[in-house]
Amino acid sequence: MSRLKLAGQIGAVGLVMALLGLLVWKVAQDDRTNVARSFSKGQRTEPVNFELKRLNGDGSLELSSLRGKVIVLNFWAAWCVPCKREAPLFQAASDRYQGRVVFVGVDTADFSGEARQFLDRYGVRYQNVRDPDTSVLDDYGGLPIPRTYVIDRTWTVSGYIYGETREETLRSAIEEALAT
């Protein structure tokens, strides 16, 4: 009986090792690029176009319709604690740069009711769209959030802020994009 038990344990360890090896191989072979990874590698990165339904307005928004303008693209969710802290910062910046910079919020992985309550609670008036299945977020780097991208007039990602945005960091990234 002990030989059978030992053989079972060796088989289980072998199976775990095989699965671990498969996982390592998969991670090493995954060459799927996204905006965050490309930008972080210093590559000239264009934003991924999308068309999503508006949260605070009718119809949908296609990102490429804003081409030629400086765009601040912020991925957020109502359940995200840093997103709650930075929401007033984005609204204030939207007011400050009105007419020169377009702000677009992308709510991800929320129910639309929760997202609308978030916009109301934090006084967010700039345009926001909904990415319910995180497919757009995945193109831009995936979870965790928040993630913020600044796109310049040449349709190039000129700034990327991972995590909670600070006022000076956002201002610097916007001013750099406006200078192009």
Backbone as a ProteinNet text record, in pm:
[ID]
protein_1_A
[PRIMARY]
MSRLKLAGQIGAVGLVMALLGLLVWKVAQDDRTNVARSFSKGQRTEPVNFELKRLNGDGSLELSSLRGKVIVLNFWAAWCVPCKREAPLFQAASDRYQGRVVFVGVDTADFSGEARQFLDRYGVRYQNVRDPDTSVLDDYGGLPIPRTYVIDRTWTVSGYIYGETREETLRSAIEEALAT
[TERTIARY]
80.8	0	85.7	199.7	285.1	350.6	376.6	431.6	329.6	205.6	98.6	83.4	91.5	81.1	198.6	318.5	437.4	426.6	379.5	362.6	260.6	153.9	52.7	109	189.9	251.4	349.7	429	524.1	447.7	339.1	256.5	196.7	148.9	90.4	195.9	315.4	423.9	461.6	467.9	499.3	394.5	268.1	160.6	170.4	195.6	211.5	329.5	440.4	558.2	528.1	455.1	418.9	329.4	233.1	145.1	221.4	312.5	395.8	482.3	539.4	618.5	535	412.2	321.2	289.8	267.6	240	359.7	478.6	599.9	616.7	595.7	607.2	506.2	382.4	276.9	311.7	359.1	396	511.6	609.4	724.9	686.3	587.6	546.8	443.4	385.9	280.1	340.8	326.3	381	272.9	156.3	47.2	92.4	93.8	134.4	12	34.2	-70.6	-6.6	-88.1	-39	59.4	26.5	114.4	251	252	378.1	462.8	401	475.1	532.6	450.9	497.1	612	599.4	702.2	834.6	828.2	949.9	1010	944.9	996.7	959.7	866.8	825.1	724.7	729	626.5	494.7	401.5	279.2	157.9	76.3	-50.1	-158.3	-258.3	-368.1	-449.6	-510.5	-599.8	-737.2	-789.8	-921	-1029.8	-1136.8	-1252.7	-1376.7	-1489.7	-1618.7	-1700.7	-1736.7	-1809	-1928.2	-2028.3	-2147.5	-2113.4	-2173.5	-2154	-2230.5	-2170.2	-2236.3	-2314.4	-2258.3	-2322.1	-2353	-2435.5	-2477.1	-2537.4	-2586.6	-2648.3	-2546.9	-2576.5	-2495.7	-2365.7	-2268.2	-2138.8	-2028.6	-1909.3	-1792	-1689.2	-1639.5	-1526.9	-1403.9	-1303.7	-1184.8	-1122.1	-1116.2	-1050.3	-1121.6	-1245.8	-1315.2	-1250.6	-1165.5	-1096.3	-954.5	-918.1	-783.5	-751.5	-629	-586.8	-599.8	-657.1	-670.8	-586.2	-551.7	-486.6	-597.3	-575.2	-676.3	-616	-691	-655.9	-756.3	-706.5	-788.3	-763.9	-867.4	-852.5	-942.8	-883.4	-958	-985.6	-1113.8	-1155.5	-1271.1	-1306.1	-1423.9	-1477.2	-1606	-1670.4	-1617.3	-1569.4	-1519.5	-1372.4	-1307.4	-1162.9	-1137.7	-1071.9	-1048.2	-961.1	-847.6	-770.3	-849.1	-938.8	-1021	-1111.2	-1161.1	-1246.1	-1166.4	-1040.8	-958.3	-918	-897.5	-849.7	-961.7	-1085.9	-1196.6	-1207.7	-1202.7	-1209.3	-1091.8	-974.2	-856.8	-880.5	-936	-962.6	-1068.2	-1171.7	-1273.7	-1214.7	-1133.2	-1069.6	-977.2	-902.4	-813.5	-895	-1006.2	-1093.8	-1144.3	-1182.5	-1226.7	-1112.6	-994.5	-878.1	-836.3	-839.5	-791.6	-905.5	-1023.7	-1140.7	-1110.1	-1144.2	-1120.3	-983.5	-890.4	-756.6	-727.7	-794.6	-772.5	-908.1	-923.9	-1046.7	-1021	-1106	-1095.9	-1200.1	-1156.4	-1246.3	-1220.5	-1325.2	-1317.5	-1370.6	-1305.2	-1349.9	-1379.2	-1508.4	-1550.3	-1540.1	-1480.8	-1459	-1503.2	-1566.7	-1606	-1703.6	-1791.4	-1895.1	-2032.1	-2134.1	-2270.3	-2292.9	-2368.6	-2384.6	-2445.3	-2534.9	-2593.5	-2490.3	-2399.3	-2292.3	-2202	-2173.2	-2086.5	-2151.3	-2279.5	-2349.6	-2355.8	-2375.8	-2374.8	-2238	-2131.9	-1996	-1979.2	-2022.4	-2009.5	-2085.4	-2205.3	-2284.7	-2218.6	-2175.8	-2115.9	-1992.3	-1909.7	-1783.8	-1791.4	-1910.5	-1929.1	-1855.7	-1842.4	-1769.2	-1862.3	-1823.1	-1905.4	-1842.8	-1712.8	-1652.4	-1702.2	-1682.7	-1742.8	-1681.8	-1771.3	-1733	-1805.3	-1733.1	-1788.7	-1776.7	-1840.2	-1846	-1782.8	-1687.8	-1618.9	-1654.5	-1775	-1823.7	-1746.2	-1686	-1616.8	-1464.6	-1414.5	-1271.9	-1192.5	-1258.8	-1184.9	-1098.1	-1146.9	-1066.2	-955	-988.5	-886.2	-773.9	-807.5	-705.5	-609.4	-662.2	-576.9	-481.6	-518.9	-438.4	-354.2	-357.6	-272.1	-341.6	-474.5	-548	-547.3	-601.1	-603.7	-463.7	-432.3	-517.5	-533.6	-630	-655.1	-639.2	-627.7	-646.6	-522.7	-549.9	-447.2	-489.3	-393.7	-423.3	-322.8	-373.9	-291.5	-316.3	-210.5	-223.3	-183.1	-272.1	-252.1	-233.9	-125.9	-101.3	-172	-154.9	-225.2	-183.1	-65.9	-17.1	-64.8	-159.5	-216.9	-110.5	-31.7	71.8	50.5	67.9	61.1	189.5	174.1	291.2	308.4	207.2	216.7	137.3	189.9	123.1	144.4	34.3	40.1	-26.1	51.8	1.4	-26.3	-146.4	-184.2	-248.3	-263.1	-331.8	-254.8	-325.9	-266.8	-251.5	-137.5	-109.5	-121.9	-161.4	-186.5	-66.4	50.4	169.3	206.2	191.8	221.6	126.8	-1.3	-99.3	-72	-48.3	-21.4	100.5	205.7	328	302.1	228.6	199.9	112.7	16.9	-69	11.1	92	171	268	324.7	414	336.9	217.1	136.3	92.1	58.8	17.7	132.6	256.4	372.6	406	344.2	376.7	301.7
-118.8	0	126	121.9	239.7	269	162	184.9	256.8	219.1	281.9	428.3	454.6	592.2	675.4	619.3	689.4	717.3	623	642.9	753	758.4	863.4	1000.7	1009.6	1137.2	1183.8	1091.2	1124.6	1169.7	1102.1	1139.9	1278.9	1310	1441.8	1550.8	1527.5	1625.4	1644	1535.4	1544	1624.5	1605.1	1679.5	1828.2	1861.3	2001.3	2064.4	1992.9	2044.8	2066.1	1974.6	1988.4	2110.3	2129.7	2246.7	2376.3	2377.8	2494.8	2524.6	2422.2	2439.9	2495.6	2448.7	2498.8	2645.8	2684.2	2823.4	2911.8	2870.7	2948.1	2961.9	2855.6	2860.6	2958.3	2954.6	3042.5	3188.1	3220.1	3357.9	3402.9	3315.5	3350.4	3368.4	3295.2	3302.2	3410.7	3469.7	3569.2	3699.4	3725.2	3847.2	3951.2	3930.4	4025.8	4160.4	4258.1	4390	4470	4568.9	4662.6	4800.2	4901.2	5038.1	5062.4	5018.1	5040	4975.5	4851.1	4779.6	4847.8	4885.5	4951.3	5084.7	5164	5293.9	5276.4	5180.1	5156.9	5111.5	5049.4	5006.6	5119.5	5238	5352.1	5352.7	5268.7	5262.2	5371.9	5423.7	5518.2	5442	5489.5	5414.4	5496.2	5436.9	5499.1	5443.2	5524.3	5471	5370.1	5277.1	5181.3	5248	5252.3	5312.3	5223.9	5285.2	5211.9	5295.3	5229.1	5296.8	5235.4	5319	5272.2	5364.1	5307.1	5383.7	5486.8	5603.4	5711	5681.1	5718.5	5707.7	5834.1	5948.3	6076	6151	6088.7	6146.6	6038.1	6079.8	5984.5	5930.6	5814.1	5757	5697.8	5700	5642.4	5739.8	5708.7	5790	5700.5	5743.6	5676.2	5761.2	5700.8	5775.7	5848.1	5782.7	5843.5	5970.1	5992.7	6116.5	6237.7	6214.7	6322.2	6343.6	6270.4	6280.2	6425.6	6467.3	6604.7	6693	6637.3	6709.8	6640.6	6713.7	6651.8	6585.9	6459.5	6380	6323.5	6333.1	6263.5	6149.9	6027.7	5907	5837.8	5832.8	5777.7	5655.9	5542.3	5419.6	5413.8	5394.7	5398.6	5301.6	5283.6	5205	5261	5245.5	5298.1	5231.5	5108.5	5035.3	5064.2	5139.7	5166.9	5285.1	5260.8	5365.2	5478.8	5452.3	5563.7	5642.9	5575.1	5644.2	5746.4	5714.6	5807.4	5931	5910.5	6024.9	6112.3	6052.6	6133.3	6194.4	6151.4	6204.2	6356.3	6417.2	6564.1	6631.6	6569	6622	6627.2	6521.2	6518.6	6621.4	6637.1	6736.1	6877.2	6905.4	7037.4	7062.3	6960.9	6975.3	6993.7	6923	6939.4	7082.7	7138.7	7278.3	7372.9	7348.7	7434.8	7434.8	7318.1	7306	7305.3	7346.8	7344.3	7415.2	7347.5	7402.1	7366.9	7323.5	7286.5	7137.6	7072	6929.6	6862.7	6744.4	6666.8	6557.4	6550	6446.1	6339.8	6213.4	6100	6000.3	5970	5866.9	5737.1	5627	5494.8	5412	5396.5	5313.5	5167.5	5087.6	4948.3	4855.3	4746.5	4639.8	4686.1	4778.4	4825.3	4799.8	4801.8	4811.9	4958.9	4987.4	5125.7	5215.1	5160.3	5239.6	5285.4	5196.6	5232.2	5339.4	5326.3	5422.9	5560.8	5566.2	5695.7	5759.1	5678	5730.1	5788.8	5722.8	5771.1	5909.2	5924.1	6052	6161.5	6130.1	6227.6	6262.6	6161.4	6181.5	6270.5	6252.2	6326.9	6445.6	6477	6595.7	6590.3	6471.9	6454.9	6488.5	6590.5	6636.6	6609	6582.3	6553.5	6417.8	6391.5	6271.2	6142.4	6047.7	5916.4	5809.9	5700.8	5587.7	5463.4	5356.9	5234.3	5117.1	5050.4	4931.7	4815.1	4758.5	4662.3	4531.9	4489.3	4359.8	4374	4491.6	4525.9	4501.5	4484.6	4457.9	4576.3	4698.3	4815.9	4831.8	4815.2	4822.3	4723.1	4603.3	4503	4552.7	4624.6	4680.2	4786.4	4846.2	4953.8	4908.6	4782.1	4733.5	4648.7	4650.3	4564.9	4613.9	4529.5	4560.4	4551.3	4618.7	4702.8	4842.9	4913.5	5051.4	5137.1	5266.5	5348.1	5350	5382.4	5404.5	5528.4	5614.7	5737.6	5753.1	5791.5	5811.9	5952.3	6017.1	6145.7	6123.1	6162.9	6144.1	6282.4	6300	6431.9	6448.9	6564.9	6597.1	6509	6446.4	6361.4	6217.5	6193.9	6060.6	5965.4	6018.4	5940.1	5949.9	5839	5841.2	5908	6025.6	6100.8	6093	6041.1	6028.4	5909.1	5845.3	5729.5	5736.5	5735.6	5740.3	5613.7	5532	5406.7	5428.8	5399	5419.6	5555.5	5593.8	5719.3	5838.7	5926.2	6043.1	6156.8	6219.6	6338.5	6462.2	6573.5	6695.1	6738.1	6742.1	6788.5	6693.3	6565.2	6467.2	6484.8	6503	6523.1	6653	6760	6889.6	6882.4	6817.8	6804.6	6727	6616.5	6534.6	6610.9	6688	6767.2	6877	6948.4	7056.9	7005.2	6888.1	6828.6	6796.6	6741.9	6710.7	6836.4	6941.5	7067.1	7131.4	7102.9	7161.3	7096.3	6981.8	6913.1	6973.6
0	0	0	70.8	77.7	-57.7	-139.6	-273.9	-361.4	-349	-425	-383.9	-254.4	-203.7	-253.2	-248.7	-296.2	-446.2	-523.5	-667.6	-694.9	-617.8	-632.1	-601.1	-496.4	-460.6	-567.7	-619.1	-725.6	-850.7	-881.6	-996.5	-978.7	-857.5	-830.3	-843	-788.7	-800.2	-946.9	-1020.9	-1163.8	-1239.8	-1208.1	-1273.1	-1240.9	-1114.5	-1074.9	-1148.1	-1157.4	-1228.3	-1376.8	-1437.7	-1578.5	-1599.6	-1512	-1522.7	-1500.9	-1406.1	-1382.4	-1504.6	-1563	-1684.6	-1798.1	-1812.2	-1915.4	-1892.1	-1767.4	-1734.3	-1768.4	-1729.9	-1760.9	-1911.4	-1985.6	-2131.9	-2190.9	-2141.9	-2192.4	-2168.6	-2048.2	-2017	-2105.5	-2126.4	-2209.7	-2355.7	-2403.5	-2543.7	-2571.2	-2466.6	-2483.7	-2533.5	-2663	-2719.7	-2746.2	-2685.5	-2703.1	-2649.1	-2733.7	-2689.2	-2650.2	-2569.3	-2535.3	-2525.8	-2513.3	-2514.5	-2400	-2280.4	-2165.3	-2185.9	-2230.5	-2250.2	-2357.2	-2468.4	-2576.2	-2529.5	-2461.1	-2412.8	-2314.2	-2224	-2123.3	-2184.5	-2301.2	-2371.2	-2454.1	-2450.6	-2524.5	-2671.3	-2710	-2849.8	-2879.7	-3005	-3048.5	-3048.1	-2970.7	-2947.2	-2988.7	-3073.1	-3107.9	-3016.4	-2984.3	-2902.9	-2982.6	-2912.7	-2977.3	-2988.3	-3109.1	-3129.2	-3068.5	-3025.3	-2974.8	-2996.8	-2991.8	-2990.6	-2878.1	-2780.4	-2663	-2635.4	-2569.1	-2532.1	-2425.2	-2439.9	-2343	-2214.4	-2103.4	-1973	-1940.6	-1975.2	-1943.7	-2072.7	-2153.8	-2280.4	-2367.2	-2480.4	-2572.9	-2672.6	-2725.8	-2832.8	-2783.5	-2872.8	-2840.9	-2880	-2836	-2867.2	-2932.9	-3047.3	-3111.8	-3085.1	-3024.5	-2984.9	-3103.7	-3218.8	-3334.8	-3383.1	-3340	-3377.5	-3310.9	-3212.2	-3141.9	-3193.7	-3297.2	-3355	-3388	-3360	-3383.6	-3260.1	-3153.5	-3027.3	-2921.2	-2816.8	-2702	-2619.3	-2584.2	-2515.1	-2386.7	-2278.1	-2154.8	-2140.2	-2139.3	-2134.4	-2000.5	-1916.8	-1782.2	-1764.1	-1729.7	-1701.1	-1551.4	-1515.1	-1375.9	-1353.2	-1227	-1188.7	-1057.5	-1035.8	-915.3	-788.2	-796.8	-680.5	-649.9	-734.7	-724.9	-631.2	-519.2	-418.9	-474.6	-541.6	-596.8	-701.9	-773.8	-874.4	-807.3	-689.6	-615.1	-574.6	-535.4	-492.1	-609.4	-727.2	-838.9	-923.8	-906.6	-987.4	-979	-860.3	-855.7	-926.5	-921.9	-990.8	-1141.7	-1197.6	-1342	-1381	-1298	-1331.1	-1326	-1225.6	-1215.6	-1335.4	-1375.4	-1491.3	-1619.2	-1629.9	-1746.2	-1754.3	-1640.9	-1638.3	-1675.2	-1622	-1645.2	-1792.4	-1856	-1994	-2096.6	-2055.3	-2143.8	-2275.2	-2383.8	-2517	-2573.6	-2487.5	-2535.9	-2522.3	-2426.8	-2400.8	-2383.1	-2442.4	-2427.6	-2325	-2224.2	-2122.8	-2151.3	-2145.7	-2166.7	-2054.6	-1979.8	-1877.8	-1935.1	-1901.2	-1945.7	-1820.8	-1791.9	-1680.2	-1722.2	-1638.6	-1674.9	-1562.7	-1601	-1508.1	-1399.7	-1434.6	-1342.9	-1404.1	-1321.5	-1371.8	-1405.9	-1510.2	-1554.4	-1446	-1362	-1254.6	-1153.4	-1116.8	-1022.8	-1082.8	-1210.4	-1277.7	-1282.3	-1313.2	-1318.3	-1179	-1076.9	-940	-905.1	-949.7	-927.9	-991.6	-1117.3	-1187.4	-1113.3	-1067	-991.1	-858.6	-785.8	-653	-659.1	-763.8	-772.7	-867.5	-917.1	-1001.7	-1133.6	-1190.1	-1316	-1432.4	-1510.3	-1622.3	-1759.5	-1764.6	-1894.9	-1944.2	-2072.6	-2130.9	-2076.2	-2051	-2000.6	-2080.9	-2103.6	-2177.2	-2090.3	-2135	-2054.9	-2128.5	-2064.3	-2114.8	-2022.2	-2036.6	-1937	-1930.8	-2040.7	-2040.8	-2035.6	-2012.1	-2002.1	-2131.1	-2243.6	-2367.4	-2408.6	-2390.4	-2423.6	-2320.6	-2193.7	-2089.3	-2117.3	-2161.7	-2192.7	-2300.2	-2399.6	-2505.5	-2452.6	-2340.7	-2282.7	-2163.1	-2127.8	-2020.7	-1916.9	-1913	-1821	-1677.8	-1591.9	-1449.3	-1393.1	-1286.9	-1204.8	-1262.8	-1209.7	-1247.1	-1122.1	-1136	-1254.9	-1345.1	-1470.4	-1571.9	-1649	-1678.5	-1751.4	-1864	-1980.6	-2099.6	-2151.6	-2196.8	-2263.7	-2408.6	-2497.3	-2641.1	-2702.2	-2777.1	-2834.6	-2969.6	-3030.2	-3155.6	-3272.5	-3263	-3372.3	-3358.9	-3268.5	-3244.5	-3189.9	-3096.6	-3029.9	-2879.3	-2810.3	-2664.6	-2615.6	-2556.7	-2510.7	-2359.3	-2289.6	-2145.6	-2095.8	-1993	-1932.7	-1782.6	-1708.3	-1562.2	-1510	-1445.3	-1389	-1241.2	-1198.5	-1059.3	-1041.7	-916.8	-886	-941.3	-1007.5	-1071.3	-971.3	-974.9	-894.1	-983.4	-924.1	-1002.1	-1085.1	-1025.4	-1098.2	-1212.5	-1190.7	-1295.4	-1413.5	-1384.4	-1490.7	-1565	-1492.2	-1554.8	-1646.8	-1599.3	-1678.7	-1807.7	-1798.1	-1916.3	-2016	-1966.4	-2055.5	-2122.2	-2046	-2104.1	-2210.8	-2186.8	-2286.3	-2415.3	-2401.6	-2519.8	-2592	-2518.6	-2581.8	-2658.9	-2618	-2683.5	-2817.1	-2846.6	-2973.1	-3089.5
[MASK]
++++++++++++++++++++++++++++++++++++++++++++++++++++++++++++++++++++++++++++++++++++++++++++++++++++++++++++++++++++++++++++++++++++++++++++++++++++++++++++++++++++++++++++++++++++

